Amino acid sequence: MARTAIPVDSPTTNGILLQVDTTIDQTNGMEFTNTGREVLLVENTGTGALTVTLDYAPDRFGRDGQKSVTLQEGETKVIGPFDRDLYNQNNKVYVDFDAATGNVAVVKVLL
């Protein structure tokens, strides 16, 4: 299964128009390139709860796992940033959803 890429927006000193407008791909899952400065914005447009699952990268002992974040109806949450050692798989963060009712965006935080 090829995951759907979430584009990463980078703000400027003039700002960016924040649009959470990439439709969730529940079937294939999603991914975004991670430098450790990205945050994931998730908007739940459904009538029930939406669970976002972020896969941990296997550690040097082969252990892996997941972090889950739940959004209630109508909520929008900012999740992250994501530590590269914990989340990166091929320089990407893998994201899965339990429903297809919502939108996402990724913004790189400038320091």
C-alpha positions in Angstrom: 0.0 0.0 0.0 1.4 3.4 -1.0 0.8 6.0 1.6 -0.6 9.4 0.6 1.9 12.2 1.1 0.8 15.2 3.1 2.5 18.4 1.8 4.6 20.3 4.3 4.0 24.1 4.4 6.8 26.4 5.5 5.8 29.8 7.0 7.6 33.0 6.1 8.0 36.3 7.9 4.9 37.4 6.1 3.0 34.4 7.4 1.0 31.7 5.5 -2.7 31.1 5.1 -3.3 28.2 7.3 -5.5 25.7 5.5 -6.3 22.2 6.8 -7.5 21.0 3.4 -5.8 17.7 2.6 -8.5 15.0 2.8 -7.7 12.1 5.1 -6.8 8.9 3.3 -8.0 6.2 5.7 -7.6 3.4 3.2 -3.9 3.9 2.4 -2.7 5.8 5.4 -0.6 9.0 5.1 2.9 10.2 5.6 5.0 13.4 5.7 8.7 14.2 5.6 10.0 14.9 9.1 13.0 17.0 10.1 11.8 17.2 13.7 10.3 20.6 13.3 6.9 19.6 11.7 3.5 19.7 13.4 0.4 17.8 12.1 -2.9 19.6 12.1 -6.0 17.4 12.1 -9.6 18.5 11.7 -12.4 16.1 12.5 -15.3 16.9 10.2 -17.3 13.8 11.2 -20.1 13.3 13.7 -18.2 11.0 16.0 -14.7 10.7 17.4 -11.6 10.4 15.1 -8.5 8.5 16.3 -5.1 9.4 14.7 -2.4 6.8 15.1 1.3 7.7 14.7 3.7 4.8 14.2 6.9 4.7 16.2 10.1 3.6 14.3 11.6 0.3 15.5 14.4 1.0 18.0 17.8 -0.7 18.0 16.2 -3.6 19.8 13.5 -4.1 17.2 10.7 -2.7 19.5 8.1 -0.5 17.9 4.7 0.9 18.9 2.2 3.6 18.3 0.8 6.9 19.8 -2.9 7.6 19.4 -4.6 10.9 19.6 -8.4 11.2 19.7 -10.4 14.2 18.4 -14.0 14.6 19.3 -16.6 15.8 16.8 -15.7 19.2 15.3 -12.3 19.4 17.0 -9.1 20.5 15.4 -5.8 19.6 17.0 -2.1 20.4 16.5 0.1 17.3 17.1 3.9 17.3 17.3 6.6 18.1 16.7 7.9 14.6 16.1 11.3 13.4 17.4 13.2 11.9 14.4 14.6 9.0 16.5 11.2 8.0 17.7 9.0 8.6 14.6 11.1 8.6 11.5 10.8 5.7 9.1 12.6 6.5 5.8 12.7 10.1 7.0 8.9 10.1 7.2 6.2 10.0 9.9 3.5 7.4 9.2 -0.1 8.4 10.1 -3.2 6.3 10.1 -6.9 7.1 10.9 -9.9 5.1 12.1 -12.3 7.1 9.9 -12.1 9.1 6.6 -14.0 12.2 8.0 -11.5 15.0 8.3 -8.6 17.0 6.8 -5.0 17.3 7.6 -2.0 19.7 7.1 1.6 19.8 8.1 3.5 22.9 9.0 7.2 23.2 9.5 8.0 25.2 12.7 10.8 27.7 12.0 13.2 28.4 14.9 
